[in-house]
């Protein structure tokens, strides 16, 4: 199965790139285009531009470039098919499928896994309402103070005790059983016997950013071990890329100002019960770079909530090291530490929402936490040791404002005369391997062929009324086939640059054309059509010259070839 090309074209045509990007990355009008600080790398001055005419975005800092599909893929970290479905959903369209060479097998598998996981979630929710043992689960939920509304909001369910509660639903379907195994919902022992992974547990479905169930967290009822059991890594679930509760958060807050990251599912749910409905959990792992990027794109402020013990402080430090190179201008990362023996779930029940949020407001800013920990670790040693270790971290910071602040703070703590003295003394480098290289636009006209392709890619309307260029098929020149194809695609059609480029996705010419969309060809707007026609005339003359050379070198010409040669000589004389 494959998505029809016509549908993709319609999707690109109906989705305005400015309207798509502006809610996620606020844009400012800048002449014909719109601009902002790039969402894909850290920068102080805006180098990210969005063109409504061309339906493209481009960053002159990191080189990020593309149309609406590319933006959704890059910003939301989705693959091509998921990006298409996301855009289609925004327009209220159903993605059609067509038979053919198309869809990779792994995409078909993923679709089946998403369907099975959704069915599993519904099964667990039904068990919570209908199973003979449901009362013990309801009593547990009541004991934890969870209302029916919050249970339904998070789609919490119950995996009954027994070996085949879920598996038995697919007893007659071997293919579905195999896919349940792939999805991590079923385990197979050494003897080949299969059984449910989750048994007698409270079930928390983990959803991706599109709301699809991709995994589960199961909490034991009572004192059994392990306390929490999580889905394994699967083709659709990579725990380092996901955050529990983020989808649910976005259902309540389209543009949240802050996100609180905690450790467990129950913490997220309990906080939601008390009105602190902007918490997510990191799925039992140290917060990864992918998770931090997702957090910083979701809200301006991220508060990392940890236990106040040694293990909690160490986890917070790892989070700080991860966050440092990712923080961008306008973002804040702070650290909140809980009283010993408490977690967000228990604390919010004791003190309530108001006081809990007061504690959030007192969370340590990143610079404060950074220097506090450095002082504890290196405070008894020579100041140069502290300085060198601090600088190793500060050099990783891409946010120039934050970097300058940290350097000034460090210089003050070392009783030095400002950041400049600090930089000189410790050979501070502003270069970082993590920083993107500056991508400058190509300039100059290049070859006539390259110019013609660039003009058509940037301004497809130029090809709308041009006649067929039959001679181009006979010109012997690298790239001529690409020009002929672009001319055919633009003839008699009204399309944007983004729509034209989309025709080449997956083709080996895609990257070349993508670069040409940003090529500064230095042709004024009023001269575009004249320049293109002039280039086509030059290419036609190349054909005439090549054909003349070919015929003049032949010893035995046919009657038609002699006639053709005669006409070529006449034409070339008239041009002389």
Secondary structure, 3 states (H helix, E strand, C coil): CECCHHHHHHHHHHCCHHHHHHCCCCCEEECCEEEECCCCCCCCCCCEEEECCCCEEEECCCCCEECHHHHHHHHCCCCHHHHHHHHHHHCCCCCCCECCCCCCHHHHHHHHHHHHHHHHHHHHHHHHHHCCCHHHHHHHHHHCCCCHHHHHHCCCEEECCCCCCCHHHHCCCHHHHHHHHHCCCEEECCCCCEEECCCCEEEEEEECCCCCEEEEEEEECCCCCCCEEECCCECCECHHHCCECHHHHHHHCCCCCEEEEECCHHHHHHHHHCCCCCEEECCCCCCCHHHHHHHHHHCCEEEEEEECCHHHHHHHHHHHHHHHCCCCCCCEEEEEEECCCCCHHHHHHHHHHHHHHHHHHCCEEHHHHHHHHHHHHHCCCCHHHHHHHHHHHHCCCCCHHHHHHHHHHHHHHCCCCCHHHHHHHHCCCCCCCCCCCCCCCCECCCCHHHHHHHHHHHCHHHHCCCCCCHHHHHCCCCCHHHHHHHHHHHCCCCCCHHHHHHCCCCCCCHHHHHHHCCCECCCCHHHHHHHHHHHHHHHHHHHHHHHHHHHHCCCCCCHHHHHHHHHHHHHHHHHC
